[in-house]
Amino acid sequence: MTIKYPRGRNRTRVRIGAALLVLLVPFLLFSCASTRNTLFIEADDAARNADFSGAANILEENQERMYTNRDGVLYYLDTGLLLHYAGDYDESTQRLNEAERLIEEYFTRSVSQAAATFLINDAMQDYAGEDFEDIYLNVFKALNFLARGRAESALVEARRINIKLNLLEDKYQSLAAGYARAEEADGPDIEPAENRFYNSALARYLSLVLHRGDGNADGVRIDWQLLQEAFREQSNLYDFPNPLGEDTARIPEESRLSLLAFTGRSPIKTAQTLWVVTGNNTVTIVYAEEDERLGRVPQGMYSFAFPGVQSGYRFKFELPRMQLRGSDVDRIRVLVDGRPLGELDLLENMEQIALDTFRIREPIIFIKTVTRTIAKGIVGQRAGQAMRQAGSDSGSALGLVAGIVGSIATDVALDASEQADLRISRYFPAYAHVGEWDLPPGNYDVEVEYYRGGQLLYVDRLGTVPVSPRSPNLYSSFLNR
């Protein structure tokens, strides 16, 4: 790897005040981050208590404090989902539409600018969304349309999920090819991991229910076959029994009540600290984990070829890592007109799919981050050495201190620039559950009870809902814990 850096004998004068200001920047940023995190905690608590309108209001009233101008996708996803849970379906659709538009715009831009932005930290770019966010936002748009009686529009959203899944692996192949064209990309080849998620049982079920409500027997048959295939061919993601039986593919003689319940919270991202140690044409990565008693403890290392790099350098960097949050719920019971009707079973492990789709681009993030860390680290170390030498050559104690402080400030700035991009939406669920029952046509008072270990956590009263022939009769419930 060839590292280009400025030549010449010009010395940079380092002022102590400026250097100390650089050192103070992390503390100023920490103060801003603390306020932002406090507001998110308040919004999260409101959502956990099913006060979805209150949670959305916190985000809307503090938008400029909680989201940067690069976080538009996050703002529209977070508020769009909360508004959906609160029953404001039209406004939710508008927010999710804007999130989807920005995801496509930002990702397209990232592909076209990949080579030019190779050395830019992902956190400094517009957030283009995680794949599970792009996929599952269409589920909630479909439910929004269905709540407004627009079954055809809901079916379009279900189809869009499958289109996105078909393109999932190809989109990262194009991004990796763009990064490979960068002048600085002289290290290992950049390739995405293999996509293992290409068929969503949740999306197939939505489509099936909509076709069934329309009396489209062929559509129902095709969706049922594909739903079964999702379980059969993706056992790594669907490692539980298919909760739906053959009756699902039968158009009922009278009417059928269908219920989806969403529980838990989607993953968040945490930072994993690693160190890169260079040898001649090789790189060794040392990674560590937090231990309650011992602090950060090295857990292992691995080496790989890295053509062009010289030995003798050691740099710290961070990578984003998904942390699953799961759900408090282990049982969901449905009551109709005060009488138990049955229980809901797991249809889709959405958090596991979030983790699995994130792994597709993990190799891209890893190689790009390591290459960027080495390139910036070598330049930074040489700049720090130049500052210390300039201070020493000045012949004064003040100059020597200024050189040392400037060198430390450079190291702090480099560490800050290599922090992991931890942006992710907060209000997607972790699990989707389903249940179906044939009922005579009529209006029914429906309640959904959420339990953990026999303890009733929450009752979601859906109110009086109509169940009629030749209609989807699909209703949904949510518990954000």
Phi, psi and omega in degrees: 000131179261121179256120179265133178214159187298143176250169177121174185253007180293132179260139178270126176278122182255122178267136181301318181301316180294319180296316179296327177297319177300320180293331181281341184304314179302324179291323177294319179294323180297321179298316179295318182295323181297316177298316181298315181295322178299318179295321178294322177299318179297316179294319179297318179297320178297317180295320179298331178267015177065019173268072186290323176297317178297319178296317179297322179297321178300315180293318182292319183287340182239029185305314184290335180274335187257341182226137176274177178288358175259003187248027182303319180301316181296316181299314183288327176292310183300310182288326179298319179289315180299320178292326175297311180299328181280353178089010177268075192292321182293313179293324176300315179299318179299317180294315181292327173300317181292321176299316181295319178298315181292323177302313180294317181297313184290322179291318177301319178295320182295326177291315182291333183253012188304310184297321183286337184251022185301321184267009179265130177300139181303328181294342180267003180250166176299133182284118184261010175085151170275158184297322180295329177293316180295324181285310189280344176299330179290332175299315184282333170295319178299317179293326175299312181296320181297322178295337178263009178076018182254075185295323181296317178295323177296321179295323177300318180294320178297321179292325181297328177300313182292325176297315180297320180296322179295333183261000191300310183289322182297324184296325180277338171297319180291323178293317179298321178297323177296316178295325181296338180277354182292144180299328184276351187277064182263002183272214180296160177296146179255114180224139176287161174283167180287137177280128180248005181238108183228001185208114183264121177296324179297315179295319179295322179293316177304312181297318180299313181298321179292319176294321180295320179294334180269357181076020182272090185296320179296317178298318178298315182298315181295315180297322180295318178297318180289326177295317177297322179297324179303317179287321186287319188264349182233054184296341176292334180256332179245072182265039179214161184295147172297120185282353186253139179258184184299333179299337179302325182273005179258131175284118188295150179291322179252269181208159184223131174270127178241135182231134170246134175235132181248130183230162174078187182230139181295165184297156168248174178249140173237163182264132172254126181271133178225163175235142175250128179240124187263142167241184177289111179064019177222158176227136174245129180255125176250127181239153186225159176230159179279131174246133185302323184265326189255354183081213183279117186241129176302133183250338181173179179206158172206153185239155175205162181290140179217085188304134172096346182278146178262160182278163171102005180250149178218122183225151175260145174208171181234150173234145175286144181222133181279133178243118182287142181248343173063208183211152174281346191271135174234001179202138180229124181243143181248133176241139176236122183053039176083356181251138178299131179256325181160188182241158178263147180240159183293129177253321182211130174273088188291327181289325178292324177292324175300315180294318184292320179288330176297327182292343179298318183259004177305317178298325178295312179301317184296305184295319179297318182292316180298315180297316180296318180298316180295313183298311181288325181294318180295315178299317181295319179296320179291325176294319178296319177298320179296321178295316180296321179294320179297319178295319179295319181291342183292336178078007181236152178297322179297317179295322179295315178297317180299320179295318179294313180298319179297321178295317178297317179300323178297316179297318179298316180297320179295316178299318180297324182286346181252024174287147183291149174278107185257014181290137177191151179289162190244349194237014167288150177282170178264332185220150172240131181241155185218154172200150181220144178213135173282131181223152172296150178303142179160185178254134186229142174271115188248133175232144178240120181256133181250129183236156166221119179056036180088351180267128177287120181269322188193148173241121177261110181268107183283348181084198180272122183238143178278141174234115188223158178295154177051046178215147179301323181049039182257123180235158184227156181221158186217140168221116188273051176197000000 
